[in-house]
Amino acid sequence: MFEYATSTNTNFSYLMNSLPFDIVNEIFSYLSQDDCINSMAVCRSWYERVPIYSFHLWRKIELLSDDQNTRLKNQRFLRCLGPHVRQVILSPSNKTELLVFLDTLRNHMCDIQSIVFRQSKVVHQDVYQDALQPFKNTLSELSFQDHPYRVSPIHMMASCPNLTHYTYQFSNRPDYHTYSRVASSTFLPETIQLPIKYLCLDTGSYSDFRLKSILQHCPQLRCLIVNQSVPTTFDLDMCSRLCPELECLGFHNGVSQGAEKKWESYARRCGTRRSRGLRHFISAEIGGYGARQMVPFLKKHQRTLKSIHIVGNNYRHYDNSTNEQQEDKIKSWSGIQSIQAPHLESIHLTGVVLRNESLGTFLRHSSQALKRVVLDYEQMDFDDDVAYALASLPYLRKLDISIKKPEILTSWEPDMTLLGFKRFLATSNRLERISLGGDILVDDEIMRVLCGIKSLKNLELDHPKCYNVTHLTANGISSFLTSNKNSLESLTFKNVESLTDDTLPSLRASMGKKSSLRRFVLSGCNEITSEALFTFVQNQTALQELVIKNCMSISKNTMMELNYNNNNSRRLNIFFEEQ
């Protein structure tokens, strides 16, 4: 047995020496960190060589609570540490554990550039400041995620002079009065300027005064995100005045995690180049903060804006506001039609109380570069003025529209015209993605129009019943599937009860042997059974991703069997979620 092990070690050493380093490095890229640690136990040769070939896997490590007694006492783990370790995620349960984590990284000469404290149980701010001192010259990114205790952003940023990215996200809303006393106990001299370029503050409440005391030290700031859990107002002009390099601005939980990651990366790439002005604006209405603050601010920056994303705090009939208050909101947002943004590429309006005439004028004023439009609002019909404005956008490629029925109505007339919208779709052969949602927008005629859009690659339909009436029938879906002239790569059906087992053969026939469909999603489609879906997927050889959510007639056992069969024949990623 010893001779066999010796032979294996010799073969491994010979193989590693004979292959180019890049190839061996690629082989080890398929392993996890735990795989590397386990493989180092095979023999001395593996113990010495695996850390060399797998160093790229150790650029980011995570140390959890109690790792002080497990990973940090594992010599194989410690041998994999070194200057190549750049990012670390720490979840210490106490001060001692935090110091042990950071001392270990320092003793192994780790070149730490990013530290994330996730659900850290260390209370006092001065502990963090003292513990970070050995890394203050190399640390460029600091983040507190799901943090249950209060820390002062300005003092944490000042303790690391080369910090460019700072994020604070609390887990349970702190007592922001106490937080204010902590943050305002001592102020930095106004002459101190910090090199912060990305700042994300997720907290209970930030007044203009407290935000000003932070921003006045960050003149190089490029991206600012302030998420609130308490209604408050903001002086938007103050942000651009104190931070003249600002390019991305987000307020009030309007910024998604995906957008945060993009802005984070954007702040890293911008380097020392000169700012181009405010490019991206994302915000949500909350409390007394809304159109009166946002519209004038957007107008001031209209020449540089590339994307606008606004989330309204309600739909027209969903709240208890009086008619006078609703009309006041409409008048406030009507000022958006005066904005002329020649470089605007993306517009996203959700739940904004706005007249169709104002929306149409705004779209026409932004027609020079607009590529994506997302509209999610409540209306009794899709106004022709909006449809004609969409038709005037020569570079429009992605269209997401969701129109909901007015809550105030107790019945709905089935003979909606949608003539302007249908004419727009019929003459549009440039759209690559279309998403139609709500309970009144999709019907059989719309489906017939969609099948003529040759450029269409991605289609998403969300069609819940309106007053127990659906305007989309199985025949309408079948006619679209059998006569479509486009090469769909992604197809999504949500809450479409008229999608049945009888319609899947039409889809299979329309795709043919040279199917281009790569992604198929069913959500809330309860009339599709496991057997019909199984047959459909087996005949779709090009399908790469199948997503099933909350479909009552599709069983988990069938999905497991489908996954097993496809693992033996082709690569198909299957995601299944039950109610």
N, C-alpha and C positions, 0 to 999 in steps of 0.2 A: 504494500500500500504506500510505503514511503517512496519506493522507486517510481510509482505512478505519479505521485505528486511532484517529484523532482522533474520527471519528464514533462509534465504539464507546465511547470514553471519555466523550463528551458524553452519550450515551444512558444510560450507567451512572450518571453523576453526577445526571442528571435523575431516573432511577428511584429512586436512593437518597434524593434530596431530596423526592420526591413521596410516597413511602410512609411510613407511621408507623414510628417507630423500633422499636417492639415487633415489627412484622411483619418488618422487615429483620433484626432480631436473631434471630427464629425461623428465618429462611432460613439464616443462618450457623451455626445450632446443628447443622445436618446435616453440617457440614464437620469435618475433623480439623485438628489443629494444623499438620501438614505441608501440608494443602490451603491453609490460610490463608497460610502462608509462600510457597508457589508462586504463589498468586494475586496477592500483593503485587508480583510481578515484572512484571505486565502493563503498568502505567503508573504515573505519579506519583499520580494520583487514587486508584487502588487501594492504592498504597503507604501513603497517608495515611489512608484511610478504613477499610480492612479491620481494622486493630487496634482501631478504635473499635467496630465492629459485632460483633467476635468476642471481646470482652474476657472474656466468661463462659467461653470455652473455655480460658482461660489461668489459671484459678484454681488449677489443679494442673499442675505441670510435672515432667519427669523429665530429669535430667542424668546420662548414663552415662560410663563411662571413655572417654577420648579425645574427649569433646564439647568439651573445652577448645580443640581444634584444628579443630572443625567448627561446631557450633551457636553457640558463644560468639564466633565470628568472622563470623557471619552477621548483617548489620545488620538484615535483616528480622525475624529471631528476636528480636534485642535490642529492636527497636521495640515488640514485643508485650508486653514486660515492663512492670510498673508496680505500683502499690499494690493492684491487684486480684489479684495472685498471692499465694495464701494457703498453699498446700501444695506442698512440693517433695520429690522422691525423688532421693537422691544416691547414686552408686556410684563414689566416687573411688578411683583406683589408688594414690595417694600423697598426702603432706601438701600438696605444692604445688598439686595439682589441687583438693584440698578447699578450700584458701584462695582459689583463683581462682573456684571456684563461688560461694562465699559472698560474696566481694567484689563479684562481678557483681550478685548479687541485692541487696546493700546499695546499690550505686551507682545502681541503677535504682529505688530507693525501694520495693522489694517489701515488703508487709506480711506477713511470714512468720509463720504461727501453728502450722504443723505441719511437722516435718522427719523424714524417714525415711532412715536410712542402710542401704542394702541391699547386702550383700556388699562392704562397704567394706574396703579393704586398709590403711587407716591403723591403725597399731598402738597408739600411745600415747594414754592417756586424757586427759592434759593438753592434747594438741593439739585434741581435741574441745571441751574446756572453754574454751580460749582463742578458738577459732574461733566459738563460739556467743555470745560476749559481746555483739556488736552486736545480737543478736536476743533477748537475755534478757528484755527487758520485754514483748515481744509473743508469744514462743514459749509455747504452751500444751500442745503434744503433741510428744513425742520418742520415736522408735522405732529400735531396732537389729534388723534382720531378716537372718537367715542370717549372723550376725556371727561371724567366726572368732577374735576376740581377746577378752580379758577386760577388762571395765570394771566399775567400782564403781557400782551403781545409786544408792546414797544420795548419793554425791558428784556424780554427774551430775545428779540431781534438785535438789540444793542449789545448783548453779551457775546454774539458771534459776528464779528465785523465783516466777514465775507459772505454772509447769508444773503441769498437772492430769492429764495422761495420760503414762505411761511404760511402754515395752515393750522387753524384751530377749529375743531369741531367737537362740540360738547355732546354728551350722551343724555344726561338728564338736565333739564333747564336749571341753571344755577339761580340763586337769589341775586339778581342783577344789581340790587342796591348795594349789597355787600361787595359784589364784583366791582362796582364803580369806586368804592372806597379803596379797594386793593389797587386798582389800576391807576388811580389818581393820587396815591399817597406821595409819590415823588415824580417829578417831571424831568425829562431830559432837557438840557440847554437847547434852545431853538436853532443854534448854529450847527448842531450835529446832523449830518445827512447819512442815511443808511442806503446801501446798494440794493435794496429790495426791488424785485421786478414782478413778483407774483405774490399776492396777498389774499388769503381766503379766511374770512372771519365768520364763523357760524356760532351765534350766541343769542342770548335772550333779547337784549335791547342795546342799541348803540345810538346815542344822541349825536347831533351834529358836532357838539363841542368835543365829545370824547373821540369821535372819528377824526376830527380836525387835529387833535393832539397826536394822533398816529400818522396821518398823511403828511403833515408838515415836515416830517423827517424822511419822507420817501419820494423825493423828486424824480427818481428814475423809474417809478412804478409803471409797468405796462399793463398788468391785468389785476383788477380789483373785484372781489366777490364778497358781498356782505349779505348773509342770510339771517333773517329775523324770525323769531317766534312770537314777537309782540308787535302789534301795529304801531308804526311810527312813520315820520316823514323824513325826507332827506333833502339836503341842499346839493343837487347834482352839480351845479356850477362850481361849488366848492371843491369837488373831487377833481374836475378838470383844471381848476385854477391852481391847486396845490400840487397836482401831478400832471405837468404839461406833456409828459411822454405817454400818457394813458391811451391805450388802444382797445382794451376789452373791459367792459363794465357790466356787472351783474348784481341785481338786488332782489331781496325778498323771495328766496327759494325758487327763483325762476330758472336757475342754472342747473342743468342735469349733471350727473356724474360724468357722462360722456363729454359734455362741453368743458367741464372742469379739467379733465385729462388733456383735452386739446389745447386749452389755454395754458396749462402748465407746460406742455411741450413747446408751445409757441413762445412763451417767455424765455425758455432755454435757448431757442434758435435766434432770437432777435439780436443778441449780442450787443454791440455798441452802435449799431446803425441808428440813424435818426428816425424818430417816430413819424408815422404817416398820418397822425390824427386818430380820432376815435373811429374804430373800424367795426366793432361788434358790441351790440347793446342788448342785454337780456334783463327783463324785469317783470314783476308781477304786481298787480294792484293789491293793496292791503291797507285797511283803515282809511285814513285821509290822504294816502299817497296814491296818485293815479294820473289821469290825463293832464291835469293842470301843471304837474311837475314834469311829466315826460315829454309832452308834445313840444313846448318851447325849447327844451334841451336838445331834442332830436333835430329841430329846425336849425339850431346853431351849428350842428355838426353834419348837416345833410350832405355836404360836398365830399366827405370822406367815408361815410358809412357804407359797409358791405353787407351787414346782416342786422335785422331787427326781429326780436322775439319778445312778444308781450302776452302775458297771461292775465285775463280779466278775473276779478274776484267773484263774478257771478254772470249768469245769463239774464236776459232782459226780464223774464217773468219768474225767475227762480227765487228771488228774494222778497222781502216784505217792504220794499221801498214804495213810496207813493209815486203817482204818475209824474208829479212835478220833479221828484228826485231822478226818476228815470230819464226824463227829457233833459235835465241838467247834465246827466252823464253823456247823453247822446251829443249835446252841444259841445261838451268838453272834448270828446274824441273827434268831432267833426273837423277840428283844426288840423288833423293829420293830413287832410287833402292839400294843405299848403306846402307840405314837405316835398321837395324835389331833390331826390338823391340819385345822381347819374351813375354812381358806381355800385348801387345796391344790387346784390345777387340773391339774397334770400329774405323772405318775409314770412313770419309765423305769427298769426293772430289767433288766440284762443279765448273765447268767452268775452270778447271786447264788444261793448254795446256801441254799435256804429251803423249809421245809415248806409244803404247800398250805394247811393250816389257819391258819398264821401269816399267809400272804399274804392269804387271804380276810378275816381279821379286820382287817388293816391297811387293806384297800380299803373295808370297811364303815365303819371309823372316819373315813374321808376322803370320805364320800359326799355331803357338802353342796355342794361346788363342783367336784368332779372332772370335767374335760372330756376329758382324754386319758390313755390307759393304754398303755404299751409294755412288754411282757413277752417276754423272750428267754431261755429256760432249758431245761434238760434234764429230761424227765419221762417216766414210762411211760404216763401218761394225763392228760387235762385234767380235773382234779379238779372234782367238782360244787360243792364249797364255793367255789372261785374263780369258777365260772360264776354261782352265785347271788349272790355279792358284786358281780360286774359288773352283774347285772340290777338291783341295788338302787341304782345310780348314775343319778339322774334327769337329769343334765346331760351325760352321756357322749356325745361326738360323734365321737371318733377312737379307734380301737382297733387296735393293732399287736401281734400275738401270733405268736411263733415258738417251736415246741416241737421239740426235737431228740431223737432216739432215744438211750437210754443206751448209751454205748460198750461197757459191760461185757457187753451181750447179744450173742448170736451168731445169734439168729433173732428174728423178729417175728411176732406173731399178727395176722392181718389183720382180726379182728373186734373192733376197738376200738369202744367204745360212744359216747363223747363226747356222751352223752345230755343232760347238764346244759348243755353249750356249745350244742348244737343247739336246745334249748328257749329258751336265752337269745337266740340270733339270731332265732328264729321269732317272739318276742314283742317284738323291738326294732325300732321304726320311727323311731328318732331318730338312728341312726348315719349320719354323712355320709362317713366314711372308714374302710375296713377293709383291713388288711394281714395276710394269713395266710401264715406261712412255716414252715420246718422240713420234716421228711420224714414226719410222721405225722398232721398236723392236717387236711389237705384230702382230701375224698373226694366221691363223686358226690352223696351225701345233703346234705352241706354246701352244695354248689353249688345244689341245689334250694331249700334254705332261704334262701340269699342272694338269690335272684331275687325274693323277696317283700318285701325291705326297700325301701320306696318312697323313703326319704330318702337312699339311697346315691348319692354323687356320685363317689367315688374308690375303686377296688378294685385291690388288688395281691395277686397269688398267686405264691408261690415254693414249688415242689413237686418237689424232687429225689427220685429213687428211694430206697426204703428196702429194703436187702438185695435189690436188683434187682426189687423189686415196687412197683408204683404203684397207689394206691387211687383215682386220678382218671382216668377214661376219657374218650375222645372223646365218647361219648354224654352223659356228665355235663356236659361243657363245652357241648355243643350244646343240651342241655335248658335250661341256664342262659341262654344267649344268646337262645334263641327265646321264652322265657316270662318274662324278667325284666320287672318292673314299675317299675324305677327309670330315672332319666335320667342315665346315667353320663357324666361329663365327662372322666374319666381312667381308663384301663384298662391294667394292667401284668401281663404273664406272664413269670415267670422259671423257667427249668429245667423247663418243663412239656412233657414229651415226647409227651403225648397230644394236644397242640395241633397239628393237621395242616392240610393244605390243605382238607380236607373241612369243617373247622369254621369257616373264614373266611366262607363263604356264609351260614352261620347268623348270624354276627355282623353281616354286611352287611344281612341281611333284618330283624334285630331293630332295627337303628338306623333303617331306613326313610329317607324323603326328609328328614324333620325331625330328623336326627341331632343329638344334643347332645354327641357325643364330640369333645373338643378335643385330647386327648393320648393317644397309643397307644405302648406300650413293649413290645418283645420282647427278652428277654435269655436266651441259652442255649437257645432253642427251635429245635432242629435239624431238625424235620420240616416247617417252613414253607419253601416254595420262593420264589424271586424272582418267578416268574410270578403265583402266587396273591396275594402281597403287592401286586404292582403293580396287579392288577385291583381289589383291595380298596380301596387308597388312592385310585384314580381315582374311585371311587364315593362317597367320603367327602368331600363338599364343605365340611363344617364343621371338618374336621381341621386343626389349626394346628401340631401338633408330632408328629413321628415319630422315635422313638429305637430303633435297632437295635444290639444288642451281642452279639458272639460267637455269631451264628447261622450255622452252617456252610453251610447251603443257600441263603443270600442273598448274592449277589455285590455287589461294590462298583460294578461297571459298571451294574447295574440301578438301584442307588440314585442314581448320577450321572444316568442317563437320567430317572429319576423327578423328581429335583431340577430338571433342565432343563425338563421339561414343565410342572412346577408353577410355576416362576418366570415362565412366560409367561401363566399363567392365574389363579393365586391365590397367596396368601402362605402357604407351608408351610415350617416350619423342620425340616430333616432332619439327624439326627445319626447317624453310622455309625461303629462301632468293631469291628475284627476282632480275633481271638485272636492 
